[in-house]
Amino acid sequence: MQEEFLTELEMMQNYQFLISFDDEGMPEIRSDEPQPLGEGKYPNAVRYLSAAIGNCLCASLAFCLRRAHSEPISIKATVHTTLGRNEAGRLRVTGIDVVINPEVDEPAKLERCIPLFQDFCTVSAAVKEGIDIKVSVEPIIPGIK
């Protein structure tokens, strides 16, 4: 099964973008670059990536526990993202360390899920494997269709 969806971004001012999704009723979100580039009013793309990885891993663990008929009491996570420069001097995400703190009633079911759940996290698995990203630039030129 293949699923597709659209995410649209529109620059509002400076480095602030309005991000909308094609899912009905899904709220728009904003992004901004930290100072000195932007104002840092909203999370930037790296922070959203960090949150997406942590969220996906926690959701995958919750899914595994529920499939094992064990409702998690709580699941919290801390995602430590490290930025550094590559050989060309470009800023890159150089590492992401995730610590997940689940609270469960049935530790044996958690132990069963620990070796399984990461494989079902769409985001972290894709980041680890590398994602094929195709980029095209199609300028909008006023007066020309």
C-alpha positions in Angstrom: 0.0 0.0 0.0 1.3 3.4 -0.9 0.0 6.6 0.7 0.6 10.1 -0.5 -0.2 13.4 1.1 0.7 17.1 0.5 2.4 19.5 2.9 2.4 23.1 1.7 4.7 25.9 2.9 4.4 29.6 2.4 6.9 32.2 3.5 5.1 34.7 5.7 8.1 37.0 6.5 11.8 36.8 6.9 12.3 33.1 7.7 8.9 32.4 9.1 6.8 29.9 7.1 3.1 28.8 7.4 2.9 25.0 7.0 -0.4 23.4 6.0 -1.5 19.9 5.4 -4.1 18.4 3.1 -5.8 16.5 5.9 -9.2 18.1 6.6 -9.3 19.8 10.0 -5.6 19.6 10.6 -4.3 22.8 12.0 -1.6 24.8 10.3 1.7 25.2 12.0 4.6 27.7 11.7 8.3 27.4 11.5 11.1 30.0 11.9 14.9 29.9 12.0 16.6 30.8 15.2 18.4 34.1 15.7 20.4 35.7 14.1 18.8 34.4 10.8 15.2 34.5 12.0 13.4 35.5 15.1 13.2 32.0 16.7 9.4 32.5 17.3 8.6 28.9 16.2 10.5 25.6 15.9 12.7 25.3 12.9 12.9 22.3 10.5 15.6 20.6 12.7 13.5 20.9 15.7 10.5 19.4 13.8 12.7 16.6 12.6 13.8 15.9 16.2 10.2 16.0 17.4 9.1 13.7 14.5 11.7 11.1 15.4 10.8 11.1 19.1 7.1 11.1 18.4 7.3 8.3 15.9 9.4 6.1 18.2 7.0 6.7 21.2 4.0 6.0 19.0 5.6 2.8 17.7 6.3 1.6 21.3 2.8 2.4 22.3 1.4 0.5 19.3 3.6 -2.5 20.2 2.4 -2.5 23.8 -1.2 -2.2 22.8 -0.9 -5.1 20.4 0.5 -7.1 23.3 -2.7 -6.0 25.3 -0.8 -3.8 27.7 -1.9 -0.2 27.8 1.0 2.1 28.7 0.5 4.3 31.7 2.7 7.0 30.2 5.5 7.3 27.7 7.9 10.2 27.8 11.0 10.8 25.7 14.0 13.1 25.5 15.5 13.7 22.1 19.1 15.1 22.1 19.9 16.4 18.6 23.5 17.4 17.8 24.4 19.8 15.0 27.9 20.1 13.5 29.7 21.0 10.3 30.4 18.6 7.4 33.6 18.6 5.4 32.3 21.5 3.2 31.5 23.5 6.4 27.7 23.1 6.0 25.6 22.8 9.1 24.2 19.3 9.4 22.4 17.1 12.0 25.3 14.9 13.1 23.5 12.8 15.7 20.2 12.1 17.4 20.0 10.3 20.8 16.6 9.3 22.0 15.8 8.2 25.6 12.3 6.8 26.0 10.8 6.4 29.5 7.7 4.2 29.4 5.7 3.5 32.5 3.9 0.1 32.2 2.0 -2.3 34.4 3.5 -5.4 32.7 7.3 -5.2 32.4 7.4 -8.5 30.5 5.3 -7.1 27.7 7.6 -4.1 27.5 10.6 -6.4 27.3 9.0 -8.2 24.4 8.4 -4.9 22.6 11.9 -3.4 23.1 13.6 -5.3 20.3 10.6 -4.9 17.9 9.2 -1.3 18.1 12.0 0.6 16.3 11.4 -1.3 13.1 7.9 0.1 12.9 8.8 3.8 13.3 8.4 5.2 9.8 10.4 8.4 10.5 13.5 7.1 12.3 13.8 4.1 10.0 13.6 6.3 6.9 16.2 8.7 8.4 18.6 5.9 9.3 18.3 4.4 5.8 18.4 7.7 4.0 15.5 9.1 2.1 15.6 9.7 -1.7 14.6 13.4 -2.0 14.0 14.8 -5.4 14.0 18.6 -5.6 12.9 20.8 -8.5 12.7 24.6 -8.6 9.8 26.0 -10.8 10.0 29.8 -10.6 6.8 31.9 -10.6 7.4 34.7 -13.0 4.9 37.5 -12.9 3.0 37.9 -16.2 4.1 34.6 -17.6 2.0 31.5 -17.4 
